[in-house]
Amino acid sequence: MNTTWSRFNIASIVLGFAFLYLPIVLLVVFSFNESKLVTVWSGFSTKWYGELFRNQGLIDAAWVTARVAFISASFATVLGTLAALALTRYTRFRGRMLFSGMVFAPLVMPEVITGLSLLLLFVAIGLDRGFLTVTLAHITFSMCFVAVVVQSRLITFDRSLEEAAMDLGATPVKTFFAITLPVILPAIVSGWMLAFTLSLDDLVIASFASGPGATTLPMKIYSQVRLGVTPEINAACTILIAIVAVGVLIASVVNKSREVQRQRDEQAAQRT
């Protein structure tokens, strides 16, 4: 099919990409600015990265954020996968509609309401706000994203593979780990990365659930930005962008290699 690239189409694409990525490019560029004024370019320098790594407050906040993101993403992946299995494999059970609504509610719930609800819950049960409450809050709102990703893969899963394995004597548990898990593993990994990224990015819910000693990096950056943007903040944001970009690149390479290997296996099976 021939595609005609008119001037309007080209201009629309250029303006769209500029609107999306030009602010990010400017942030990265000015993170290497010699001047302390972020809007005035006075030369190339990496001194603000050095200042960033000497800022103990930002380092501590980054460490808290990384730990919260890793732990919450891991638990959310397990719970989201189990929820997706329950919704896909058991289409009829009492309370299914209620269960489905509870799983996917955070997708459409405003973050302010989610954060306030969790805050009221933690106060009601007498749980002091801190690292634990932030982690629990992130598990709560990121689990639904994992469930959506994994469920979309399970819907297209060929269950005859599981039936064949159990006909050959495999137990349901062995069938899951030997047949089902390898097939849906890319979706699980994608769900984990999505939950990890959402946790790194969260500001609103963490503001409600955090306490002393549990200040995340977005909260720290926001509190400093209110006093004025500095090249040090630009450097911190640039490092976050680089981490996310590397993660996306690695995931793309892994998925591509798995797809190529799957095609080779299918070709080998057809030849035999």
BAKEGU-949990 format. One record per residue (C-alpha): residue in one letter; x, y, z. Coordinates in nm, 2 decimals, padded with zeros to 4 digits. Layout:
N
  rest      c1      c2      c3
     A       X       Y       Z
...
***
This chain:
272
  rest      c1      c2      c3
     M   00.00   00.00   00.00
     N   00.14   00.34  -00.11
     T   00.16   00.61   00.15
     T   00.15   00.97   00.05
     W   00.34   01.20   00.27
     S   00.19   01.55   00.23
     R   00.33   01.86   00.39
     F   00.05   01.86   00.64
     N   00.13   01.51   00.75
     I   00.50   01.58   00.79
     A   00.43   01.91   00.98
     S   00.18   01.73   01.21
     I   00.44   01.46   01.29
     V   00.72   01.71   01.35
     L   00.50   01.93   01.57
     G   00.37   01.62   01.76
     F   00.72   01.49   01.84
     A   00.85   01.84   01.92
     F   00.56   01.89   02.17
     L   00.63   01.55   02.33
     Y   01.01   01.54   02.34
     L   01.15   01.90   02.30
     P   01.10   01.97   02.68
     I   01.29   01.65   02.77
     V   01.57   01.74   02.53
     L   01.59   02.09   02.68
     L   01.60   01.94   03.03
     V   01.89   01.71   02.93
     V   02.08   01.99   02.76
     F   02.06   02.23   03.05
     S   02.17   01.96   03.29
     F   02.51   02.02   03.14
     N   02.49   02.40   03.17
     E   02.78   02.57   03.34
     S   02.56   02.85   03.48
     K   02.34   02.81   03.79
     L   02.06   02.98   03.59
     V   01.88   02.71   03.41
     T   01.75   02.94   03.14
     V   02.09   03.09   03.05
     W   02.35   02.88   02.86
     S   02.70   02.97   02.96
     G   02.90   02.66   02.85
     F   02.92   02.29   02.88
     S   02.99   02.14   03.22
     T   02.93   01.82   03.42
     K   02.98   01.99   03.76
     W   02.61   01.96   03.85
     Y   02.63   01.59   03.83
     G   02.91   01.60   04.09
     E   02.70   01.83   04.30
     L   02.41   01.59   04.27
     F   02.61   01.30   04.40
     R   02.73   01.51   04.69
     N   02.37   01.60   04.78
     Q   02.29   01.35   05.05
     G   01.93   01.44   05.07
     L   01.87   01.35   04.70
     I   02.08   01.04   04.73
     D   01.88   00.91   05.03
     A   01.55   00.99   04.85
     A   01.67   00.81   04.54
     W   01.76   00.50   04.74
     V   01.42   00.50   04.91
     T   01.25   00.53   04.57
     A   01.45   00.25   04.42
     R   01.37   00.01   04.71
     V   01.00   00.10   04.71
     A   00.98   00.06   04.34
     F   01.16  -00.28   04.34
     I   00.96  -00.43   04.63
     S   00.62  -00.29   04.52
     A   00.67  -00.40   04.16
     S   00.77  -00.75   04.27
     F   00.47  -00.80   04.50
     A   00.23  -00.62   04.25
     T   00.35  -00.86   03.97
     V   00.27  -01.17   04.18
     L  -00.07  -01.04   04.29
     G  -00.16  -00.90   03.95
     T  -00.07  -01.23   03.78
     L  -00.28  -01.43   04.03
     A  -00.57  -01.19   03.97
     A  -00.54  -01.22   03.60
     L  -00.53  -01.60   03.63
     A  -00.85  -01.59   03.84
     L  -01.04  -01.36   03.60
     T  -00.93  -01.56   03.29
     R  -00.95  -01.92   03.41
     Y  -01.26  -01.89   03.64
     T  -01.52  -01.70   03.44
     R  -01.80  -01.79   03.68
     F  -01.78  -01.76   04.05
     R  -01.98  -01.58   04.31
     G  -01.85  -01.22   04.35
     R  -01.66  -01.22   04.02
     M  -01.80  -00.88   03.92
     L  -01.71  -00.73   04.25
     F  -01.36  -00.89   04.25
     S  -01.30  -00.75   03.89
     G  -01.42  -00.41   03.99
     M  -01.19  -00.40   04.30
     V  -00.89  -00.52   04.09
     F  -00.93  -00.26   03.82
     A  -01.07   00.03   04.03
     P  -00.73   00.21   04.07
     L  -00.71   00.24   03.69
     V  -01.00   00.49   03.68
     M  -00.98   00.62   04.04
     P  -00.82   00.97   04.08
     E  -00.48   00.94   04.26
     V  -00.59   01.20   04.51
     I  -00.89   00.98   04.62
     T  -00.67   00.67   04.62
     G  -00.40   00.84   04.83
     L  -00.66   00.99   05.08
     S  -00.83   00.65   05.11
     L  -00.51   00.48   05.19
     L  -00.42   00.75   05.44
     L  -00.75   00.70   05.62
     L  -00.69   00.33   05.63
     F  -00.34   00.35   05.77
     V  -00.46   00.60   06.04
     A  -00.76   00.37   06.12
     I  -00.55   00.06   06.18
     G  -00.28   00.26   06.36
     L   00.00   00.19   06.11
     D   00.27   00.46   06.13
     R   00.34   00.62   05.79
     G   00.68   00.54   05.65
     F   00.86   00.31   05.41
     L   00.60   00.03   05.47
     T   00.30   00.24   05.40
     V   00.45   00.38   05.08
     T   00.53   00.03   04.96
     L   00.18  -00.09   05.04
     A   00.02   00.21   04.86
     H   00.23   00.15   04.55
     I   00.14  -00.22   04.55
     T  -00.23  -00.13   04.57
     F  -00.23   00.10   04.27
     S   00.02  -00.08   04.04
     M  -00.12  -00.43   04.08
     C  -00.41  -00.35   03.84
     F  -00.17  -00.25   03.56
     V   00.00  -00.58   03.59
     A  -00.33  -00.77   03.59
     V  -00.43  -00.59   03.27
     V  -00.11  -00.68   03.09
     V  -00.10  -01.04   03.20
     Q  -00.48  -01.09   03.14
     S  -00.44  -00.97   02.78
     R  -00.18  -01.24   02.72
     L  -00.38  -01.52   02.90
     I  -00.69  -01.45   02.68
     T  -00.50  -01.55   02.37
     F  -00.32  -01.84   02.54
     D  -00.38  -02.19   02.38
     R  -00.50  -02.40   02.67
     S  -00.46  -02.72   02.47
     L  -00.09  -02.71   02.56
     E  -00.18  -02.74   02.93
     E  -00.44  -03.01   02.86
     A  -00.17  -03.21   02.67
     A   00.08  -03.17   02.95
     M  -00.18  -03.29   03.21
     D  -00.28  -03.58   02.99
     L   00.08  -03.69   02.99
     G   00.08  -03.70   03.38
     A   00.19  -03.35   03.48
     T   00.03  -03.20   03.79
     P  -00.14  -02.86   03.76
     V   00.15  -02.70   03.95
     K   00.41  -02.85   03.72
     T   00.20  -02.76   03.41
     F   00.19  -02.40   03.52
     F   00.56  -02.37   03.58
     A   00.66  -02.58   03.28
     I   00.41  -02.47   03.02
     T   00.20  -02.16   03.12
     L   00.47  -01.95   03.29
     P   00.73  -01.95   03.00
     V   00.46  -01.85   02.76
     I   00.32  -01.56   02.96
     L   00.66  -01.46   03.10
     P   00.71  -01.16   02.86
     A   00.38  -01.02   02.97
     I   00.48  -01.07   03.34
     V   00.81  -00.90   03.28
     S   00.64  -00.61   03.10
     G   00.39  -00.58   03.39
     W   00.68  -00.57   03.64
     M   00.86  -00.30   03.44
     L   00.54  -00.10   03.41
     A   00.48  -00.12   03.79
     F   00.84  -00.03   03.86
     T   00.81   00.28   03.63
     L   00.48   00.39   03.78
     S   00.63   00.36   04.13
     L   00.94   00.57   04.03
     D   00.71   00.84   03.89
     D   00.44   00.85   04.16
     L   00.41   01.17   04.36
     V   00.05   01.21   04.47
     I  -00.01   00.88   04.64
     A   00.34   00.88   04.80
     S   00.27   01.22   04.95
     F  -00.03   01.08   05.13
     A   00.13   00.76   05.25
     S   00.49   00.87   05.33
     G   00.62   00.97   05.67
     P   00.95   01.05   05.83
     G   01.24   00.88   05.66
     A   01.04   00.78   05.36
     T   01.07   01.08   05.13
     T   01.08   00.96   04.77
     L   01.27   01.12   04.49
     P   00.97   01.28   04.32
     M   00.86   01.43   04.65
     K   01.21   01.56   04.71
     I   01.23   01.71   04.36
     Y   00.89   01.87   04.39
     S   00.97   02.03   04.72
     Q   01.29   02.18   04.58
     V   01.13   02.29   04.25
     R   00.88   02.50   04.44
     L   01.18   02.71   04.55
     G   01.32   02.73   04.20
     V   01.46   02.49   03.94
     T   01.83   02.43   03.96
     P   02.07   02.24   03.72
     E   02.11   01.99   04.00
     I   01.74   01.89   03.96
     N   01.79   01.87   03.58
     A   02.08   01.63   03.64
     A   01.87   01.41   03.86
     C   01.59   01.40   03.61
     T   01.83   01.32   03.33
     I   01.96   01.02   03.52
     L   01.60   00.90   03.57
     I   01.53   00.94   03.19
     A   01.85   00.74   03.11
     I   01.75   00.46   03.35
     V   01.40   00.43   03.20
     A   01.54   00.45   02.84
     V   01.79   00.17   02.91
     G   01.52  -00.04   03.07
     V   01.30   00.00   02.77
     L   01.58  -00.08   02.53
     I   01.68  -00.39   02.72
     A   01.31  -00.51   02.72
     S   01.28  -00.44   02.35
     V   01.60  -00.64   02.28
     V   01.49  -00.93   02.50
     N   01.14  -00.94   02.34
     K   01.29  -00.92   01.99
     S   01.53  -01.21   02.06
     R   01.25  -01.42   02.21
     E   01.04  -01.36   01.90
     V   01.32  -01.45   01.67
     Q   01.39  -01.77   01.87
     R   01.02  -01.86   01.86
     Q   01.01  -01.82   01.48
     R   01.32  -02.04   01.45
     D   01.16  -02.31   01.67
     E   00.84  -02.29   01.46
     Q   01.04  -02.33   01.13
     A   01.24  -02.62   01.28
     A   00.91  -02.79   01.39
     Q   00.77  -02.75   01.04
     R   01.08  -02.90   00.88
     T   01.05  -03.20   01.10
***
